[in-house]
Amino acid sequence: MIMVAFKTRFNSASCLFRCILLSIRELIFSGIIPSARSGRNLPRLTLLLTIHIPVHMIISNSDRFNNTDIPQKLSIYLMTTNALLNLCGYIFIVLLYRHSIQTIFNRKIPTLQRDKNGCILAEPHPAIKSFNTHLSMLRPLEILFRFITAPLRVLPDVIVLGETRCGTTNLCGHLVSVAEASSSS
């Protein structure tokens, strides 16, 4: 009886571990790498961080740089900044993902698939595919930058709204000419 319970728990744990590994593989190869190729900053920083960690280890263990601390300190500074940007970016994109799934699309976030016995199936998490889509479309670091710098930016004095072919371009031209006349005098 004890052996059966242990075997069931071991199988469940191994399926969960395989699910986690498959999800990470799916996230990296179907989400992060294609998003980085398409020009998204957060996936690029993630790939840069994975490259920077071994480079930092080489720099810190090299005899060539032991005389000066500047390369080591610079490397630590850059790696810490990159890690913080990654952390903030992924926290923000997970919050955006949850908001868009639950509020905008009015859906539940997908959960892990289980078999008849209640064991987790050894396949990637079902939410990874839609999360990868969000990762490729959204720009969380740019959105955070816009929120942080919003009080520093100047708002427009006038906003001209209008339908197609209703004279908004003509009105804007007149406003500019009046503004030029009033600012030049």
C-alpha positions as CSV (number, residue, x, y, z in Angstrom):
1,M,0.0,0.0,0.0
2,I,2.8,2.4,0.9
3,M,4.7,1.5,-2.2
4,V,1.7,2.1,-4.4
5,A,1.2,5.6,-2.8
6,F,4.9,6.4,-3.3
7,K,4.8,5.2,-6.9
8,T,1.7,7.4,-7.6
9,R,3.3,10.4,-6.0
10,F,6.6,9.8,-7.9
11,N,4.7,9.5,-11.2
12,S,2.7,12.6,-10.5
13,A,5.9,14.5,-9.6
14,S,7.8,13.3,-12.7
15,C,4.8,14.3,-14.9
16,L,4.8,17.7,-13.3
17,F,8.5,18.0,-13.8
18,R,8.2,17.0,-17.5
19,C,5.3,19.5,-17.9
20,I,7.5,22.3,-16.5
21,L,10.4,21.4,-18.8
22,L,8.1,21.2,-21.8
23,S,6.5,24.5,-20.9
24,I,9.9,26.2,-20.5
25,R,11.0,24.8,-23.9
26,E,7.8,26.0,-25.5
27,L,8.2,29.4,-23.9
28,I,11.8,29.8,-25.1
29,F,11.6,28.4,-28.6
30,S,8.0,29.5,-29.5
31,G,7.9,32.7,-27.5
32,I,11.1,34.4,-26.5
33,I,13.3,33.7,-29.5
34,P,10.7,34.6,-32.2
35,S,9.7,37.7,-30.2
36,A,13.4,38.8,-29.9
37,R,13.8,38.3,-33.7
38,S,10.8,40.5,-34.3
39,G,12.4,43.3,-32.3
40,R,10.8,43.1,-28.9
41,N,13.0,44.5,-26.1
42,L,12.0,42.3,-23.2
43,P,12.8,39.0,-25.0
44,R,16.1,40.5,-26.3
45,L,17.1,41.4,-22.7
46,T,16.2,37.9,-21.6
47,L,18.5,36.4,-24.2
48,L,21.2,38.9,-23.4
49,L,20.9,38.0,-19.7
50,T,21.5,34.3,-20.5
51,I,24.6,35.3,-22.4
52,H,25.8,37.8,-19.9
53,I,25.9,35.4,-16.9
54,P,28.6,33.1,-18.3
55,V,30.5,36.1,-19.6
56,H,30.4,37.6,-16.1
57,M,31.7,34.4,-14.6
58,I,34.6,34.4,-17.1
59,I,35.4,38.0,-16.3
60,S,35.3,37.5,-12.5
61,N,37.5,34.4,-12.7
62,S,40.0,35.7,-15.2
63,D,43.5,36.7,-14.0
64,R,43.5,39.4,-16.6
65,F,40.9,41.5,-14.8
66,N,42.0,40.9,-11.2
67,N,44.1,44.1,-11.1
68,T,41.2,46.3,-11.7
69,D,37.6,46.1,-10.4
70,I,36.1,48.3,-13.1
71,P,35.1,45.5,-15.6
72,Q,33.7,43.3,-12.7
73,K,31.7,46.2,-11.2
74,L,30.4,47.2,-14.7
75,S,29.5,43.7,-15.4
76,I,27.6,43.3,-12.1
77,Y,25.9,46.6,-12.7
78,L,24.8,45.7,-16.2
79,M,23.6,42.2,-15.1
80,T,21.7,43.6,-12.2
81,T,20.0,46.2,-14.3
82,N,19.1,43.6,-16.9
83,A,17.7,41.2,-14.3
84,L,15.6,44.0,-12.8
85,L,14.3,45.0,-16.2
86,N,13.5,41.4,-16.9
87,L,11.7,41.0,-13.6
88,C,9.6,44.1,-14.0
89,G,8.8,43.4,-17.6
90,Y,7.7,39.8,-17.0
91,I,5.7,40.7,-13.9
92,F,3.9,43.4,-15.9
93,I,3.3,41.2,-18.9
94,V,1.9,38.4,-16.7
95,L,-0.5,41.0,-15.2
96,L,-1.4,42.3,-18.6
97,Y,-2.0,38.7,-19.8
98,R,-4.2,37.9,-16.8
99,H,-6.2,41.1,-17.3
100,S,-6.7,40.5,-21.0
101,I,-7.7,36.9,-20.7
102,Q,-10.1,37.5,-17.7
103,T,-11.5,41.0,-18.4
104,I,-11.2,41.7,-22.1
105,F,-11.8,38.2,-23.5
106,N,-14.0,37.0,-20.6
107,R,-12.2,33.7,-20.3
108,K,-10.6,31.6,-17.6
109,I,-6.9,31.2,-17.6
110,P,-6.2,27.6,-18.8
111,T,-5.1,25.1,-16.2
112,L,-2.9,22.0,-16.3
113,Q,-4.5,19.0,-18.1
114,R,-5.0,15.9,-16.0
115,D,-5.7,12.3,-16.9
116,K,-8.5,10.1,-15.6
117,N,-6.5,9.3,-12.4
118,G,-5.9,13.0,-11.7
119,C,-2.2,12.9,-12.6
120,I,-0.9,15.9,-14.6
121,L,-0.3,15.1,-18.3
122,A,3.3,15.5,-19.5
123,E,2.7,18.2,-22.0
124,P,3.3,22.0,-22.0
125,H,1.0,24.2,-20.0
126,P,-2.0,25.2,-22.1
127,A,-1.6,28.9,-21.3
128,I,1.9,29.0,-22.8
129,K,0.6,29.4,-26.4
130,S,-1.6,32.4,-25.7
131,F,1.1,33.9,-23.4
132,N,3.6,33.6,-26.3
133,T,1.1,35.5,-28.5
134,H,0.9,38.2,-25.8
135,L,4.7,38.3,-25.5
136,S,5.1,38.8,-29.3
137,M,2.4,41.5,-29.5
138,L,2.9,43.6,-26.3
139,R,5.8,45.7,-25.3
140,P,5.8,45.8,-21.5
141,L,9.0,47.7,-21.0
142,E,7.9,50.5,-23.4
143,I,4.5,50.7,-21.6
144,L,6.1,50.9,-18.2
145,F,8.5,53.7,-19.6
146,R,5.4,55.6,-20.9
147,F,3.7,55.3,-17.5
148,I,6.7,56.4,-15.6
149,T,7.5,59.4,-17.8
150,A,3.9,60.5,-18.4
151,P,4.0,63.4,-15.9
152,L,7.2,64.7,-17.6
153,R,5.6,64.9,-21.1
154,V,3.7,67.9,-22.4
155,L,0.0,67.5,-23.3
156,P,-1.3,69.0,-26.5
157,D,-3.1,72.4,-26.3
158,V,-5.8,71.4,-28.8
159,I,-7.1,68.1,-30.1
160,V,-9.0,68.3,-33.3
161,L,-11.5,65.4,-33.8
162,G,-13.5,64.8,-36.9
163,E,-14.9,62.3,-39.4
164,T,-13.4,61.7,-42.8
165,R,-13.6,64.6,-45.2
166,C,-15.2,67.0,-42.7
167,G,-12.6,69.8,-42.8
168,T,-10.3,68.8,-40.0
169,T,-7.2,69.3,-42.1
170,N,-8.4,72.8,-43.2
171,L,-9.2,73.7,-39.5
172,C,-5.7,72.5,-38.4
173,G,-4.2,74.7,-41.1
174,H,-6.1,77.7,-39.9
175,L,-5.2,77.1,-36.3
176,V,-1.5,76.8,-37.2
177,S,-1.7,80.1,-39.2
178,V,-3.5,81.9,-36.3
179,A,-0.9,80.4,-33.8
180,E,2.0,81.6,-36.0
181,A,0.4,85.1,-36.3
182,S,-0.1,85.3,-32.5
183,S,3.3,83.9,-31.6
184,S,5.2,86.2,-34.0
185,S,3.6,89.4,-32.7
